[in-house]
Amino acid sequence: MMHFIRKLYERKLEKDILSRKIPKHIMVVADEDFIRNGLNKFLKWCERVGLEEVTVCFKGRKRRVESKDFGRLKLNMIEGYEGREEIADAVREIARLVVRGKMEPEDVSESEVEKYLKVKNPPDLIVKAGSEIPEFLIWQSIYSELFFIDIDWRNFRYVDFLRCLRDFQRRERRYGR
């Protein structure tokens, strides 16, 4: 009986969420257990509600960034590559262009810096287990909405995902104003 009630609640919540604007890009700060056991399920949920892009960040031994398509969804995987490193790499690339005479220092702008970032699109929503502010996508996430979940990723359910989206929809986005 409880399972039936939860399914009804999920359907109602999903219907309400799909009738409003959903985020285009979500960033998830996850752990390796989520990557192994929950990522495919999470991506299917994202595709189901019509998200365009998901970025999954997690601490790791390697330092890598890769993007690939997951159906209609763009997936960015970031392991062990923090935001300050990404900005420093972009600045180094711009400095190389200036030294080679391919760019003037006066031409360096925010949009030029953004061209050299690994993930181009800013996330609308960042979902994180725990209360620590994530160190990924520092440049891109300046105006992102933060949502801290109070459960671990192993127990993260579809209804929890829908609640994240509902919370996002209830916020007034001010973009730093």
C-alpha positions as CSV (number, residue, x, y, z in Angstrom):
1,M,0.0,0.0,0.0
2,M,2.8,2.4,0.9
3,H,4.5,1.8,-2.4
4,F,1.3,2.6,-4.3
5,I,0.9,5.9,-2.4
6,R,4.5,6.8,-3.1
7,K,4.0,6.1,-6.8
8,L,0.8,8.3,-6.9
9,Y,2.7,11.1,-5.1
10,E,5.6,10.8,-7.6
11,R,3.2,11.0,-10.6
12,K,1.5,14.1,-9.2
13,L,4.8,15.7,-8.4
14,E,6.2,14.9,-11.8
15,K,3.1,16.3,-13.5
16,D,3.4,19.6,-11.5
17,I,7.1,19.9,-12.3
18,L,6.7,19.2,-16.0
19,S,4.0,22.0,-16.2
20,R,6.7,24.6,-15.2
21,K,10.1,25.6,-16.3
22,I,12.7,23.0,-15.5
23,P,16.5,23.7,-15.4
24,K,18.4,23.1,-18.5
25,H,21.7,22.0,-16.8
26,I,22.1,20.3,-13.5
27,M,25.4,19.7,-11.8
28,V,25.7,16.8,-9.3
29,V,28.5,16.6,-6.8
30,A,28.6,12.9,-6.1
31,D,30.7,10.1,-4.8
32,E,32.1,7.1,-6.5
33,D,29.2,4.9,-5.2
34,F,26.8,7.2,-7.1
35,I,28.9,6.9,-10.3
36,R,28.9,3.0,-10.0
37,N,25.4,2.4,-8.8
38,G,23.2,5.4,-9.4
39,L,24.4,7.4,-12.4
40,N,22.5,5.5,-15.2
41,K,19.3,5.7,-13.2
42,F,19.8,9.4,-12.5
43,L,20.5,10.2,-16.2
44,K,17.3,8.4,-17.2
45,W,15.4,10.6,-14.7
46,C,17.0,13.7,-16.2
47,E,16.1,12.6,-19.7
48,R,12.6,11.8,-18.6
49,V,11.9,15.4,-17.4
50,G,13.7,16.9,-20.4
51,L,17.0,18.2,-19.1
52,E,19.6,19.1,-21.7
53,E,22.8,18.7,-19.8
54,V,24.1,17.0,-16.6
55,T,27.5,17.6,-15.1
56,V,28.7,15.0,-12.6
57,C,31.7,16.0,-10.4
58,F,33.5,13.9,-7.9
59,K,36.7,13.7,-6.1
60,G,39.1,11.2,-7.6
61,R,42.7,10.2,-8.0
62,K,42.7,11.1,-11.7
63,R,42.3,14.5,-13.2
64,R,40.0,14.3,-16.1
65,V,37.1,16.0,-17.8
66,E,35.0,14.3,-20.6
67,S,31.8,15.1,-22.3
68,K,29.6,12.6,-24.1
69,D,26.0,12.3,-25.2
70,F,23.6,10.1,-23.3
71,G,20.6,10.0,-25.6
72,R,19.3,13.5,-25.9
73,L,21.2,14.5,-22.8
74,K,24.8,15.9,-22.8
75,L,26.8,14.4,-19.9
76,N,30.0,16.0,-18.5
77,M,32.1,13.9,-16.2
78,I,34.6,15.7,-14.0
79,E,36.9,13.7,-11.8
80,G,39.5,15.4,-9.5
81,Y,39.6,18.6,-11.6
82,E,38.6,21.5,-9.4
83,G,37.4,25.0,-10.4
84,R,40.5,26.9,-9.6
85,E,42.5,24.5,-11.8
86,E,40.1,25.0,-14.7
87,I,40.4,28.8,-14.4
88,A,44.2,28.7,-14.2
89,D,44.3,26.4,-17.3
90,A,42.1,28.9,-19.2
91,V,44.3,31.8,-18.2
92,R,47.4,29.9,-19.2
93,E,46.0,29.2,-22.6
94,I,45.0,32.8,-23.1
95,A,48.5,33.9,-22.0
96,R,50.0,31.6,-24.6
97,L,47.9,33.3,-27.3
98,V,49.0,36.7,-26.1
99,V,52.7,35.7,-26.1
100,R,52.3,34.3,-29.7
101,G,50.7,37.6,-30.8
102,K,47.4,35.9,-31.6
103,M,45.5,38.0,-29.0
104,E,46.0,41.4,-27.5
105,P,45.8,41.7,-23.7
106,E,43.0,44.3,-24.2
107,D,40.9,41.6,-26.0
108,V,40.8,39.4,-22.9
109,S,37.2,39.5,-21.7
110,E,34.8,37.2,-19.7
111,S,33.5,35.7,-22.9
112,E,37.1,35.0,-24.0
113,V,37.9,33.2,-20.7
114,E,34.7,31.2,-21.1
115,K,35.8,29.9,-24.5
116,Y,38.7,28.0,-22.7
117,L,36.7,26.5,-19.9
118,K,36.1,22.7,-20.0
119,V,32.4,23.0,-19.4
120,K,30.9,25.8,-21.3
121,N,27.3,26.0,-20.0
122,P,26.6,27.2,-16.5
123,P,24.5,24.9,-14.4
124,D,21.1,26.2,-13.3
125,L,21.0,23.9,-10.3
126,I,23.8,22.2,-8.2
127,V,22.7,19.2,-6.1
128,K,25.1,18.1,-3.4
129,A,24.9,15.6,-0.5
130,G,26.1,17.2,2.7
131,S,26.6,20.9,3.4
132,E,30.0,21.6,1.9
133,I,30.1,24.1,-1.0
134,P,31.4,22.4,-4.1
135,E,34.8,23.3,-5.6
136,F,33.9,22.4,-9.2
137,L,32.9,24.8,-12.0
138,I,33.6,27.9,-9.9
139,W,33.3,30.3,-12.9
140,Q,30.2,28.7,-14.4
141,S,28.3,28.2,-11.1
142,I,28.4,31.8,-9.8
143,Y,24.6,32.2,-10.4
144,S,23.6,28.6,-9.9
145,E,21.0,27.6,-7.3
146,L,22.4,25.3,-4.7
147,F,20.4,22.4,-3.2
148,F,21.9,20.3,-0.4
149,I,20.3,16.9,0.1
150,D,20.3,15.4,3.6
151,I,20.5,11.8,2.4
152,D,23.4,10.0,0.9
153,W,23.5,9.2,-2.9
154,R,22.9,5.5,-2.2
155,N,19.4,6.3,-0.9
156,F,18.6,9.1,-3.4
157,R,15.3,8.2,-5.1
158,Y,13.2,9.6,-8.0
159,V,11.0,11.4,-5.6
160,D,14.1,13.2,-4.1
161,F,15.1,14.2,-7.6
162,L,11.7,15.6,-8.2
163,R,11.8,17.5,-5.0
164,C,15.1,19.1,-6.0
165,L,13.4,20.3,-9.2
166,R,10.4,21.6,-7.4
167,D,12.6,23.5,-5.0
168,F,14.4,25.1,-8.0
169,Q,11.1,26.1,-9.5
170,R,10.0,27.8,-6.3
171,R,13.0,30.0,-6.1
172,E,13.3,33.5,-7.5
173,R,16.4,33.6,-9.6
174,R,18.2,36.9,-9.3
175,Y,21.5,36.2,-11.0
176,G,23.5,38.3,-8.5
177,R,21.2,41.2,-8.4
